[in-house]
Amino acid sequence: MAQFELMALPYAADALEPVISQRTIEIHHGKHLATYVNNLNNLLSGSGLEDLSLVDIVKQAQGGILNNAGQILNHELYFGQFRAPKENNIPENELMEAIGETFGSFAMFKEEFQKAGATLFGSGWVWLSAKDDGSLVITQEANAANPVQRGLRPLLTFDVWEHAYYLDYQNRRPDHLAALWDIIDWEVVEARYLIN
Ligand code: MN
């Protein structure tokens, strides 16, 4: 039977401070994500879906299996896209060109993305994804949903579940979203864009 494992973080738990505290990372990764992994492994046993990849489970499953698999996929993309804070942190090359073509400018993209995150009601995720033609799109996904369910290729995401920011920012979700731009590893995001 397939056994999914908790991803290893590609940085130390305190590497994202002050944007995301060590305590938030330890609970978010070590408790919340670990619980989704344990839940999925328990639910998959005897489901007939044991041999599918995580993405295929998210595309095909329903109910608890979908919710837990979706949250694992979402968090692997989320935690995998960060690195230590950096000033003037912007993408380069092909991804920057595509952002300019789709949204007008990087500043306009940031504004639209942050607004989508701030206005998502309840728990969920805001995403930047690529379409088959290389153009980009921003979507809001509720709860555990992922853009692969719409046939999109996810590139960048902000987690707007309260567990992602409440210890550090309490109710100030927009402040948290505005701070995240300093820790995006654009090389990772651009690699996701160019992989097609
Ligand atoms: Mn989360």
Residues whose N, C-alpha, C, O or C-beta is under 5 A from the ligand:
A	BS01	MN	D159 W161 A164
